[in-house]
């Protein structure tokens, strides 16, 4: 981790009495007064700092209760003055000499520094940068500086008890047409019970390291960064953004009765305050209804997840031109769902694999402007009234402009950077040959769609296209999440159980084509006579569930805070390719 901005060198270390991840803290460097390129390790830091301790604990803590997201990750701390040369020099040195390729920026001190520094470091050093959105929303301050990165991941903060945007968490941008943050995470950290020495702070400084911890977990599963496959870092972004939750609960895990009843069969189980179980994410918040012939440009804050600018035509085709919610990005970071998303596996498009893709998966790809689009057809029938969620990401190239004879490709203190051409990708969802929805923004490096499945759930596909005959080959990554139809689940609750048996028996002998189904039931009983075939389907699949899981691995659901102080955490996760 790197501590920036006004802290004396004697105050920059980890506060060990409160820190629960000592074994994974590998080194603490003082980059104060250094300029790149470095030729040797800087001096070791001394002293301690509460902010650095809590940012580190979000990732590393091995406290038996207040456990970090990735307690086996390796962490490096670097301190120094408030300078872009600390960012550039420390990133360059730690990536080259120590194999650090995942960086956490929990700092607003670089808010005046250009975002293209981050974007150049991403593409030239093969690094993933995760950046706190900032804590100035109450002053109507937009997202600024390096948090405007195209190639990084900007994280906003939420309340621990409401799971809506923390009122100080910075969002939106000024005069760019883009939306930030990319997603949100808990902005609260308390690293121990009141009976022990502990610290509490609030801020997006503590939201960002939740995402860094998830990136480390993904690296431990093989999706490593800095190993020669540049699309891995894009896949990390796509997986974290796509698996984010749009359904929220309150402090007591109570589902809000006003939320949509459309299901996505997420894996996050909980219990109502009364003790009644919530077996799956049956209440999933879609925000405003996407009505035929309607349009929306969000100009005010709302707790509902909704694309920031969208419209539908007379046939109901959804066109999204600003795919992120203005406050929530794609939703709330979920470590468990991210691991399930990755577990779905890298899958090929129809041009390579004619058998189709599974309901959950991801892909690293490349297209040129003259290429045919890549199509991903779902092999299974999708569950009616569930969702398709898909996220496409790519990167902008950054041009290095050396001043006074610096070395091209090497981080020199004379370096200046500028953005090159922004590739124009589009993401579409089709049902057969019919367009259902499209995300066609032109101002950012992300497209995102979240739509309900219609009809019987057959013949859905995703299409990725790169526009422009002038485009060279461009890399991209896409992740998708849908729910395959579960045979025997006639009451659509994500599992085959007593309710399905009751539904079949109470409607035994009814011809659903002529008589319909009693209004009290919301069912997916097939058209025709309810008879032995439906009973056999229930009994054969008894106990099955459509809620995916991650092979029993314990993954803590992050609940953590924001402080108006800076810190840049640098993470290295030792993992095999």
C-alpha positions as CSV (number, residue, x, y, z in Angstrom):
1,X,0.0,0.0,0.0
2,X,1.2,3.5,-0.7
3,X,0.2,6.4,1.6
4,X,0.1,9.8,-0.1
5,X,-0.4,13.4,0.6
6,X,0.9,15.4,3.6
7,X,1.7,12.5,6.0
8,X,5.2,12.6,7.5
9,X,7.4,9.6,6.8
10,X,7.2,8.7,10.5
11,X,3.5,8.4,10.2
12,X,3.2,6.2,7.2
13,X,3.5,2.6,8.4
14,X,1.0,0.0,9.5
15,X,-0.4,0.5,13.0
16,X,0.5,-3.0,14.3
17,X,-1.5,-3.1,17.5
18,X,-4.7,-2.8,15.4
19,X,-3.5,-4.7,12.3
20,X,-4.6,-8.3,11.7
21,X,-2.6,-9.2,8.6
22,X,1.0,-8.8,9.7
23,X,2.2,-12.0,8.0
24,X,1.2,-10.8,4.6
25,X,2.7,-7.3,4.8
26,X,5.9,-7.9,2.8
27,X,7.6,-4.5,2.9
28,X,7.0,-0.8,3.6
29,X,8.9,1.6,1.4
30,X,9.3,5.4,1.6
31,X,9.2,6.9,-1.9
32,X,9.3,10.5,-0.6
33,X,11.6,12.7,-2.7
34,X,12.2,10.0,-5.3
35,X,11.7,10.4,-9.0
36,X,11.5,7.7,-11.6
37,X,13.2,5.7,-13.0
38,X,14.4,4.2,-9.7
39,X,17.6,2.1,-9.6
40,X,17.3,0.6,-6.1
41,X,14.8,0.1,-3.3
42,X,13.9,3.3,-1.5
43,X,14.3,3.5,2.3
44,X,12.0,1.5,4.5
45,X,9.1,3.4,6.1
46,X,8.7,3.8,9.8
47,X,5.9,4.8,12.2
48,X,2.2,3.9,11.8
49,X,-1.0,5.3,10.4
50,X,-4.6,4.4,11.2
51,X,-5.9,5.0,7.6
52,X,-3.3,2.7,6.1
53,X,-4.0,0.1,8.7
54,X,-7.7,-0.1,8.0
55,X,-7.3,-0.1,4.2
56,X,-5.0,-3.0,4.6
57,X,-7.3,-4.8,7.0
58,X,-10.1,-4.8,4.5
59,X,-7.9,-7.0,2.3
60,X,-5.7,-8.9,4.7
61,X,-7.3,-9.2,8.1
62,X,-7.1,-12.7,9.7
63,X,-9.2,-11.7,12.7
64,X,-11.5,-14.6,13.4
65,X,-14.6,-12.5,13.0
66,X,-13.6,-9.4,11.1
67,X,-11.9,-11.3,8.3
68,X,-10.4,-9.6,5.2
69,X,-11.6,-10.3,1.7
70,X,-8.3,-11.9,0.6
71,X,-6.3,-12.7,3.8
72,X,-3.7,-14.7,2.0
73,X,-2.7,-11.9,-0.4
74,X,0.7,-10.2,-0.2
75,X,0.8,-6.4,0.4
76,X,3.4,-3.8,-0.1
77,X,3.2,-0.4,1.6
78,X,4.9,2.7,0.0
79,X,4.7,6.2,1.4
80,X,5.7,9.6,0.1
81,X,4.6,13.1,-0.8
82,X,1.6,14.2,-2.8
83,X,3.1,13.8,-6.3
84,X,2.3,12.1,-9.5
85,X,5.9,10.9,-9.5
86,X,5.1,8.8,-6.4
87,X,2.2,7.2,-8.3
88,X,4.3,6.6,-11.5
89,X,7.6,5.7,-9.7
90,X,6.1,3.4,-7.1
91,X,3.9,1.6,-9.7
92,X,6.8,1.1,-12.1
93,X,9.2,-0.1,-9.4
94,X,6.9,-2.4,-7.6
95,X,5.6,-4.0,-10.8
96,X,9.0,-4.6,-12.2
97,X,10.9,-5.6,-9.1
98,X,8.3,-7.3,-7.0
99,X,5.7,-8.5,-9.4
100,X,2.9,-6.3,-8.1
101,X,0.2,-6.0,-10.7
102,X,-3.0,-5.1,-8.7
103,X,-3.1,-1.6,-7.2
104,X,-5.6,0.0,-4.8
105,X,-5.9,3.8,-4.9
106,X,-7.7,4.8,-1.7
107,X,-6.7,8.5,-2.1
108,X,-8.2,11.8,-3.2
109,X,-4.7,13.4,-3.0
110,X,-4.2,12.8,-6.7
111,X,-7.6,14.2,-7.7
112,X,-5.9,16.9,-9.8
113,X,-3.6,14.4,-11.5
114,X,-4.5,13.2,-15.0
115,X,-6.3,10.0,-15.4
116,X,-4.2,9.1,-18.4
117,X,-1.3,8.3,-16.0
118,X,-3.4,5.4,-14.7
119,X,-4.4,4.3,-18.2
120,X,-0.8,4.3,-19.5
121,X,0.4,2.3,-16.5
122,X,-2.4,-0.2,-17.1
123,X,-1.6,-0.9,-20.8
124,X,2.3,-0.7,-20.6
125,X,2.9,-2.5,-17.3
126,X,-0.1,-4.9,-17.5
127,X,-1.5,-3.7,-14.2
128,X,-5.0,-3.4,-12.8
129,X,-5.9,-0.2,-10.9
130,X,-8.8,0.1,-8.6
131,X,-9.6,3.6,-7.5
132,X,-11.8,5.2,-4.7
133,X,-14.4,7.5,-6.2
134,X,-13.8,10.2,-3.5
135,X,-15.8,11.7,-0.6
136,X,-17.0,15.1,-1.8
137,X,-20.5,14.5,-3.0
138,X,-22.1,16.7,-0.3
139,X,-20.1,19.6,-1.8
140,X,-21.5,18.8,-5.3
141,X,-18.0,17.8,-6.4
142,X,-17.9,15.4,-9.3
143,X,-15.5,12.5,-9.8
144,X,-12.1,13.9,-10.7
145,X,-8.6,13.2,-11.6
146,X,-7.3,9.6,-11.7
147,X,-10.8,8.3,-10.7
148,X,-11.8,9.2,-14.3
149,X,-9.6,6.5,-15.7
150,X,-11.0,4.6,-18.6
151,X,-8.9,1.5,-18.0
152,X,-9.2,1.2,-14.2
153,X,-12.2,0.4,-12.0
154,X,-13.6,3.3,-9.9
155,X,-15.5,2.2,-6.7
156,X,-18.1,4.3,-4.9
157,X,-19.2,3.8,-1.3
158,X,-22.5,2.6,0.4
159,X,-24.0,2.7,3.8
160,X,-23.5,-0.5,5.8
161,X,-27.1,-0.5,7.0
162,X,-29.0,0.7,3.9
163,X,-26.7,-0.5,1.1
164,X,-27.5,2.7,-0.8
165,X,-25.0,5.3,-1.8
166,X,-23.2,6.9,1.2
167,X,-24.1,10.6,1.0
168,X,-20.4,11.7,0.7
169,X,-19.5,9.2,-2.0
170,X,-18.6,11.1,-5.1
171,X,-20.5,10.3,-8.3
172,X,-21.1,11.7,-11.8
173,X,-18.6,13.6,-13.8
174,X,-18.3,17.1,-15.1
175,X,-18.5,17.9,-18.8
176,X,-17.5,14.4,-19.9
177,X,-20.9,12.7,-20.5
178,X,-19.5,9.6,-18.7
179,X,-20.9,8.1,-15.5
180,X,-18.8,7.1,-12.5
181,X,-18.4,5.1,-10.3
182,X,-18.2,1.7,-12.1
183,X,-19.6,-0.1,-9.0
184,X,-20.1,0.4,-5.3
185,X,-18.9,-1.4,-2.1
186,X,-19.2,-0.9,1.6
187,X,-17.6,2.4,2.8
188,X,-17.4,1.3,6.5
189,X,-14.6,-0.4,8.3
190,X,-14.3,-1.4,11.9
191,X,-11.6,-4.0,12.6
192,X,-12.6,-5.5,16.0
193,X,-15.2,-5.6,18.7
194,X,-15.5,-3.0,21.4
195,X,-13.7,-5.3,23.8
196,X,-10.5,-5.2,21.8
197,X,-8.3,-2.4,20.4
198,X,-10.0,-1.4,17.2
199,X,-10.4,1.4,14.7
200,X,-13.4,2.8,12.8
201,X,-13.4,5.0,9.7
202,X,-15.8,5.9,6.9
203,X,-14.9,6.6,3.3
204,X,-14.6,5.3,-0.3
205,X,-11.0,4.6,0.8
206,X,-12.4,1.4,2.3
207,X,-14.8,0.6,-0.6
208,X,-12.0,0.3,-3.1
209,X,-9.9,-2.4,-1.2
210,X,-13.0,-4.6,-1.2
211,X,-12.7,-4.8,-4.9
212,X,-8.9,-5.3,-4.6
213,X,-9.5,-8.2,-2.4
214,X,-11.9,-9.7,-4.9
215,X,-9.3,-9.2,-7.7
216,X,-6.9,-11.1,-5.5
217,X,-9.4,-13.9,-5.1
218,X,-9.9,-14.1,-8.9
219,X,-6.1,-14.1,-9.4
220,X,-5.9,-17.0,-7.0
221,X,-8.3,-18.9,-9.2
222,X,-6.1,-18.4,-12.2
223,X,-7.2,-15.0,-13.7
224,X,-3.8,-13.5,-13.0
225,X,-2.7,-10.0,-14.0
226,X,0.8,-9.2,-15.3
227,X,1.4,-12.6,-16.9
228,X,1.4,-11.7,-20.5
229,X,-2.3,-12.0,-21.2
230,X,-3.5,-8.4,-21.2
231,X,-7.2,-9.4,-21.5
232,X,-7.1,-10.9,-18.1
233,X,-7.2,-7.5,-16.5
234,X,-10.2,-6.7,-18.7
235,X,-11.9,-9.9,-17.7
236,X,-11.4,-9.0,-14.0
237,X,-13.2,-5.7,-14.6
238,X,-16.0,-7.4,-16.5
239,X,-16.5,-10.2,-14.0
240,X,-16.6,-7.8,-11.0
241,X,-18.9,-5.4,-12.7
242,X,-21.3,-8.0,-14.1
243,X,-21.6,-10.0,-10.9
244,X,-22.5,-6.9,-8.8
245,X,-25.9,-7.1,-7.1
246,X,-28.7,-4.7,-8.0
247,X,-30.9,-6.1,-5.2
248,X,-30.4,-4.6,-1.8
249,X,-31.3,-5.5,1.7
250,X,-31.4,-3.5,4.9
251,X,-29.3,-3.9,8.1
252,X,-31.5,-6.8,9.2
253,X,-31.4,-8.7,5.9
254,X,-35.0,-7.8,5.3
255,X,-36.1,-7.7,1.7
256,X,-37.9,-4.5,0.7
257,X,-41.5,-5.4,-0.2
258,X,-41.5,-2.8,-3.0
259,X,-38.7,-4.5,-4.9
260,X,-39.4,-6.3,-8.2
261,X,-40.4,-9.9,-7.9
262,X,-38.5,-10.8,-11.0
263,X,-35.8,-13.4,-10.1
264,X,-32.1,-13.7,-10.9
265,X,-31.5,-16.7,-8.6
266,X,-28.5,-15.2,-7.0
267,X,-26.7,-17.2,-4.4
268,X,-26.9,-14.8,-1.5
269,X,-29.1,-16.3,1.2
270,X,-30.3,-14.4,4.2
271,X,-32.9,-14.4,6.9
272,X,-35.6,-12.0,7.8
273,X,-35.6,-10.4,11.2
274,X,-38.4,-12.9,12.1
275,X,-36.0,-15.8,11.4
276,X,-37.8,-16.9,8.2
277,X,-35.3,-17.9,5.6
278,X,-34.7,-16.1,2.3
279,X,-33.6,-19.0,0.1
280,X,-32.4,-16.9,-2.9
281,X,-32.4,-13.5,-4.4
282,X,-36.1,-13.7,-5.5
283,X,-36.5,-9.9,-5.0
284,X,-34.2,-8.1,-7.4
285,X,-34.3,-4.4,-7.9
286,X,-34.5,-3.3,-11.5
287,X,-35.4,0.3,-10.8
288,X,-37.8,2.1,-13.0
289,X,-39.9,0.1,-15.4
290,X,-38.6,0.2,-19.0
291,X,-41.8,1.0,-20.7
292,X,-42.5,0.7,-24.4
293,X,-42.1,4.1,-26.1
294,X,-40.5,5.6,-23.0
295,X,-37.1,7.2,-22.4
296,X,-35.1,8.5,-19.5
297,X,-32.1,10.7,-18.8
298,X,-31.4,10.6,-15.1
299,X,-30.8,14.0,-13.7
300,X,-31.5,13.4,-10.1
301,X,-30.3,11.0,-7.5
302,X,-32.3,7.8,-6.9
303,X,-31.6,4.6,-4.9
304,X,-33.0,2.5,-7.7
305,X,-30.6,0.9,-10.2
306,X,-31.4,2.2,-13.6
307,X,-29.3,3.0,-16.7
308,X,-28.5,6.7,-16.8
309,X,-29.9,7.2,-20.3
310,X,-32.1,4.8,-22.3
311,X,-35.1,4.7,-24.6
312,X,-37.5,2.1,-26.0
313,X,-39.0,2.2,-29.5
314,X,-42.6,1.2,-30.4
315,X,-41.7,-2.5,-30.6
316,X,-40.1,-2.4,-27.1
317,X,-36.5,-2.6,-28.1
318,X,-34.3,-1.1,-25.4
319,X,-31.5,1.2,-26.4
320,X,-29.1,2.3,-23.7
321,X,-26.6,5.1,-24.4
322,X,-25.4,5.6,-20.8
323,X,-25.3,2.1,-19.3
324,X,-24.2,2.8,-15.8
325,X,-26.4,4.0,-13.0
326,X,-25.3,7.6,-12.1
327,X,-24.7,6.6,-8.5
328,X,-24.3,2.9,-8.4
329,X,-22.5,2.0,-11.5
330,X,-23.5,-1.7,-12.3
331,X,-24.4,-2.3,-8.7
332,X,-22.9,-3.6,-5.4
333,X,-19.7,-5.6,-5.4
334,X,-20.3,-9.2,-4.3
335,X,-17.3,-11.5,-3.8
336,X,-19.3,-14.7,-3.8
337,X,-21.0,-13.9,-7.1
338,X,-17.7,-12.8,-8.7
339,X,-16.2,-16.2,-7.9
340,X,-19.3,-17.9,-9.3
341,X,-19.1,-15.7,-12.4
342,X,-15.4,-16.7,-12.9
343,X,-16.2,-20.4,-12.2
344,X,-18.6,-20.3,-15.2
345,X,-15.5,-20.4,-17.2
346,X,-14.0,-18.9,-20.3
347,X,-16.3,-19.8,-23.2
348,X,-16.0,-19.4,-27.0
349,X,-18.3,-17.5,-29.3
350,X,-20.4,-19.3,-32.0
351,X,-17.7,-18.9,-34.6
352,X,-15.5,-21.4,-32.6
353,X,-18.1,-23.3,-30.5
354,X,-21.4,-24.0,-32.3
355,X,-22.9,-25.8,-29.3
356,X,-23.5,-22.4,-27.5
357,X,-22.6,-21.0,-24.1
358,X,-23.8,-21.8,-20.6
359,X,-26.0,-19.5,-18.5
360,X,-23.0,-18.0,-16.6
361,X,-19.6,-17.4,-18.2
362,X,-17.1,-15.0,-19.6
363,X,-14.8,-14.5,-22.7
364,X,-11.6,-12.8,-23.6
365,X,-11.8,-11.7,-27.3
366,X,-10.5,-9.5,-30.1
367,X,-12.2,-7.8,-33.0
368,X,-11.2,-5.5,-35.8
369,X,-13.4,-3.0,-37.5
370,X,-13.7,-5.2,-40.5
371,X,-14.5,-8.3,-38.5
372,X,-17.9,-10.0,-38.2
373,X,-19.4,-9.5,-34.7
374,X,-18.9,-12.2,-32.1
375,X,-22.1,-13.9,-31.1
376,X,-22.7,-16.0,-28.0
377,X,-25.9,-18.1,-28.2
378,X,-27.2,-19.5,-24.9
379,X,-27.4,-23.3,-25.1
380,X,-29.9,-23.8,-22.3
381,X,-33.4,-22.4,-22.2
382,X,-33.4,-19.5,-19.8
383,X,-35.8,-19.3,-16.9
384,X,-38.8,-17.1,-17.6
385,X,-38.9,-13.9,-15.5
386,X,-35.3,-14.2,-14.6
387,X,-32.7,-11.7,-15.9
388,X,-29.9,-11.6,-18.5
389,X,-27.0,-9.4,-17.3
390,X,-24.0,-8.8,-19.5
391,X,-21.0,-6.5,-19.3
392,X,-18.5,-5.7,-22.0
393,X,-15.3,-3.8,-21.3
394,X,-12.2,-2.7,-23.3
395,X,-9.4,-0.2,-23.0
396,X,-8.3,3.1,-24.5
397,X,-4.8,3.4,-25.8
398,X,-2.6,6.0,-24.2
399,X,0.2,7.8,-26.1
400,X,3.5,8.6,-24.3
401,X,5.0,12.0,-25.1
402,X,8.6,12.3,-23.8
403,X,9.8,15.7,-22.7
404,X,13.5,16.6,-22.9
405,X,14.7,13.3,-24.2
406,X,13.2,10.7,-21.9
407,X,13.2,7.0,-22.8
408,X,10.1,5.7,-24.7
409,X,8.4,2.9,-22.7
410,X,10.2,3.7,-19.5
411,X,8.7,5.7,-16.7
412,X,10.8,9.0,-16.6
413,X,10.0,12.0,-14.6
414,X,9.7,14.0,-17.9
415,X,6.9,11.8,-19.2
416,X,3.6,13.2,-20.3
417,X,0.7,11.1,-21.7
418,X,-2.4,11.6,-23.7
419,X,-5.3,9.5,-24.7
420,X,-5.5,8.0,-28.2
421,X,-8.5,6.8,-30.1
422,X,-11.4,5.4,-28.1
423,X,-12.7,2.2,-29.7
424,X,-16.4,2.0,-30.3
425,X,-17.8,-1.4,-29.1
426,X,-21.5,-2.2,-28.9
427,X,-23.3,-4.9,-27.0
428,X,-26.6,-6.4,-28.1
429,X,-29.1,-9.0,-26.9
430,X,-31.1,-10.9,-29.5
431,X,-33.9,-13.4,-29.3
432,X,-33.6,-15.4,-32.5
433,X,-33.1,-12.8,-35.2
434,X,-34.9,-10.1,-33.3
435,X,-33.1,-7.3,-31.4
436,X,-34.2,-7.1,-27.8
437,X,-31.8,-4.6,-26.3
438,X,-28.6,-2.8,-27.1
439,X,-26.0,-0.8,-25.2
440,X,-24.5,1.7,-27.6
441,X,-22.6,4.3,-25.6
442,X,-19.8,6.1,-27.3
443,X,-18.0,7.9,-24.4
444,X,-16.5,5.1,-22.2
445,X,-15.0,1.6,-22.2
446,X,-18.0,-0.3,-20.8
447,X,-21.4,-1.4,-22.1
448,X,-23.9,-3.0,-19.8
449,X,-27.3,-4.6,-20.1
450,X,-29.7,-6.0,-17.5
451,X,-33.0,-7.1,-18.9
452,X,-35.8,-9.6,-17.9
453,X,-36.1,-12.8,-19.9
454,X,-39.3,-12.8,-22.0
455,X,-41.6,-15.6,-23.2
456,X,-40.3,-19.2,-22.9
457,X,-36.6,-18.2,-22.6
458,X,-35.5,-19.8,-25.8
459,X,-33.1,-18.6,-28.5
460,X,-31.3,-15.8,-26.6
461,X,-27.9,-14.6,-27.7
462,X,-25.3,-11.9,-27.0
463,X,-23.6,-10.0,-29.8
464,X,-20.3,-8.0,-29.5
465,X,-19.4,-5.6,-32.4
466,X,-16.6,-3.1,-33.0
467,X,-17.7,-0.3,-35.3
468,X,-15.5,1.6,-37.7
469,X,-13.6,0.3,-40.7
470,X,-10.5,2.1,-39.5
471,X,-10.1,0.2,-36.3
472,X,-7.1,-2.0,-35.7
473,X,-7.6,-5.2,-33.7
474,X,-8.9,-4.4,-30.3
475,X,-9.1,-6.6,-27.2
476,X,-12.2,-6.9,-25.1
477,X,-13.7,-9.0,-22.3
478,X,-17.3,-9.9,-21.7
479,X,-19.1,-11.5,-18.8
480,X,-22.7,-12.7,-18.6
481,X,-25.1,-14.1,-16.0
482,X,-28.4,-15.7,-16.7
483,X,-30.5,-18.4,-15.1
484,X,-31.1,-21.7,-16.9
485,X,-34.6,-23.2,-16.7
486,X,-34.9,-25.7,-13.9
487,X,-37.0,-28.6,-14.8
488,X,-39.7,-29.3,-12.1
489,X,-39.6,-25.7,-10.7
490,X,-43.1,-24.9,-11.5
491,X,-43.6,-22.2,-8.9
492,X,-40.4,-20.4,-10.1
493,X,-38.7,-20.0,-6.8
494,X,-35.3,-21.4,-7.9
495,X,-35.7,-24.9,-6.3
496,X,-37.7,-28.0,-6.7
497,X,-39.6,-28.7,-3.4
498,X,-42.9,-29.1,-1.8
499,X,-44.4,-26.0,-3.4
500,X,-43.9,-27.5,-6.8
501,X,-45.5,-30.7,-5.8
502,X,-48.5,-28.9,-4.3
503,X,-48.9,-26.9,-7.5
504,X,-49.0,-30.0,-9.6
505,X,-51.4,-31.9,-7.3
506,X,-53.8,-28.9,-6.9
507,X,-54.0,-28.5,-10.6
508,X,-54.0,-32.2,-11.5
509,X,-56.1,-32.9,-14.6
510,X,-56.5,-29.2,-15.6
511,X,-55.8,-28.4,-19.2
512,X,-53.8,-25.2,-18.9
513,X,-54.4,-24.4,-22.6
514,X,-58.1,-24.1,-22.1
515,X,-58.6,-23.5,-18.4
516,X,-55.5,-21.6,-17.4
517,X,-54.0,-21.7,-13.9
518,X,-55.6,-20.4,-10.7
519,X,-54.6,-16.7,-10.3
520,X,-53.2,-17.5,-6.8
521,X,-50.3,-19.3,-8.5
522,X,-47.5,-17.8,-10.4
523,X,-46.3,-20.8,-12.3
524,X,-44.5,-22.2,-15.3
525,X,-46.7,-25.2,-15.7
526,X,-46.5,-26.2,-19.4
527,X,-49.4,-25.7,-21.8
528,X,-51.6,-28.8,-21.8
529,X,-52.9,-31.3,-19.3
530,X,-51.3,-31.3,-15.9
531,X,-50.6,-35.0,-15.3
532,X,-48.0,-37.7,-14.6
533,X,-45.3,-35.9,-16.7
534,X,-45.3,-32.9,-14.4
535,X,-45.3,-35.1,-11.3
536,X,-42.4,-37.1,-12.7
537,X,-40.5,-33.9,-13.4
538,X,-40.9,-32.8,-9.8
539,X,-39.9,-36.1,-8.3
540,X,-36.9,-36.6,-10.6
541,X,-35.5,-33.2,-9.8
542,X,-36.5,-33.0,-6.1
543,X,-34.1,-30.9,-4.2
544,X,-32.4,-29.3,-7.2
545,X,-31.7,-25.6,-7.2
546,X,-30.9,-23.1,-9.9
547,X,-28.9,-20.9,-7.4
548,X,-25.2,-21.5,-8.4
549,X,-22.6,-21.9,-5.7
550,X,-18.8,-21.7,-5.4
551,X,-17.7,-25.2,-4.4
552,X,-18.2,-24.6,-0.7
553,X,-15.4,-22.0,-0.4
554,X,-16.0,-19.5,2.5
555,X,-16.1,-16.1,1.0
556,X,-17.0,-13.3,3.5
557,X,-19.7,-10.9,2.3
558,X,-18.0,-7.6,2.6
559,X,-19.4,-5.2,5.1
560,X,-17.1,-2.3,5.7
561,X,-16.5,2.7,5.6
562,X,-14.9,6.4,4.1
563,X,-12.4,8.9,5.5
564,X,-11.3,12.2,4.0
565,X,-7.7,11.1,3.8
566,X,-5.6,9.4,1.1
567,X,-4.0,6.0,0.7
568,X,-2.9,4.0,-2.3
569,X,-2.7,0.3,-1.6
570,X,-0.6,-1.9,-3.8
571,X,-1.4,-5.6,-3.8
572,X,0.5,-8.6,-5.1
573,X,-1.2,-11.9,-5.2
574,X,1.1,-14.8,-5.8
575,X,-0.7,-17.2,-7.9
576,X,-0.1,-19.7,-10.7
577,X,-1.2,-18.9,-14.2
